[in-house]
Amino acid sequence: MDRLWGQAREELQKIVGTDSFSTWIEPLRLTGVEDGTAIIACPTRFLSDWVSRHYSDDILKVLDRMGGPVQRLSFQTRSQTARQAAAPAARRPAAPRPSGEEELAAPLDSRFTFDNFVVGKPNELAHAAARRVAEGGPVTFNPLFLYGGVGLGKTHLMHAIAREIQNRQPEARVLYLSAEQFMYRFVQALRDRTVMDFKELFRTVSVLMVDDVQFIAGKESTQEEFFHTFNTLVDQGKQIVISADRAPGEIKDMEERIKSRLQCGLVVDLHPTDYELRLGILQSKTDSFRAQYPGLQIAPGVLEFLAHRITSNVRVLEGALQRLFAFASLMGREITLDMTQECLADILRANDRKVSIEEIQRKVAEHYNIRLADMIGPKRVRTVARPRQIAMYLSKQMTSRSLPEIGRRFGGRDHTTIMHGVKKIEELRSADRSLAEDIDLLRRLLEA
């Protein structure tokens, strides 16, 4: 076989010329002839497609002249299996279905489904939007951009969308991966000179889902490739779902054109959990655990206690509950309030951190780029007065201080001034989306 291909290569070089030969023919290798079909190995799919379109006839003629009983050619890349059907040389072959997503995609967690996603006011819009995308049909908003702090359910919804689409549309090619994986595969393609394979893989999917997109901020080449991939899929009407830890406009070192494209669809914030949602999550997890361990006993008030005390994020909340379950099952004891406080002492201490008014003032001043002194000063210009009112609002929401005490910390202002500022922000927050996002971001920063 090597001798036959060596002679064929010499003839092909004379036919196509030295430059074309070194670019397109030299990387090929004849691996066998089966039932009149010559099997030719190619380094990349792009190369195999080009050669099959432009040089199939020449290769067939040369092999036939060399005495090989060949009527057809089958081009195979490293990622293809030997069962790929042979394509008639006289006809332009259809582009083979790109492969490699199995190795590239992140595995889906079977625990993350819509059925076990607990819906509450802080996440009801995100859940509804995710459901709409998962149902398939015409794309109504593209991309769907989900953002929020750690442990608020972004990844859960991403996995649920991917799994639901696969169940509803088995033929759909859903590619779910992290932004870090996207960058790694792109760098690998640059190194291995398989960029065309990379482009083909990403630009021929039905649904592209990228988690933690803020990771590519500051990586210029990766951002460039992501931008072009994004545009190609949107132009084709393919659905894109993105998640991040903050809104598109707040991702530092992200190119403005990418921010603009990310904002052109539906941007949904998963708000920090409230007491009712945390309690619902705890009850759902408890029911699930009871199904496995029917003898589990939890004293009244334990779940309510946890929902009040652990407010950082859902992962910490679920981890605390899992620890309680493990302790109770190993020790054969009922989960009481005393046992909960003893078993979760470290978690409860970590969640007892109090936010001070001074810390709120400093963080708000930094966010709006004003002097800390202006927070307590007499200036009434809008660029100072509005951030001051936001700091008043957060002080009322995040501390246990009274209105008169908050007023004293804001330069000795009367409690009615504080009331007016808090009420003003409450009104604006419901009408001004940008302001609401600022407040949620500041709250997350202060709670971190």
Secondary structure, DSSP 8 states (H G I E B T S, - for coil): -HHHHHHHHHHHHHHH-HHHIIIIITT-EEEEEETTEEEEE-S-HHHHHHHHHHTHHHHHHHHHHTT---SEEEEE-TTS-TT---B-TTS---------HHHHS----TT--STT----GGGHHHHHHHHHHHT-SS-SSSSEEEE-STTSSHHHHHHHHHHHHHHH-TTS-EEEEEHHHHHHHHHHHHHHT-HHHHHHHHHT-SEEEEE-GGGGTT-HHHHHHHHHHHHHHHHTT-EEEEEESS-GGG-TT--HHHHHHHTTSEEEE-----HHHHHHHHHHHHHHHHHH-TT--B-TTHHHHHHHH--S-HHHHHHHHHHHHHHHHHHT--B-HHHHHHHTHHHHHHTT----HHHHHHHHHHHHT--HHHHHS---SHHHHHHHHHHHHHHHHHS---HHHHHHHTTS--HHHHHHHHHHHHHHHHH-HHHHHHHHHHHHHHH-
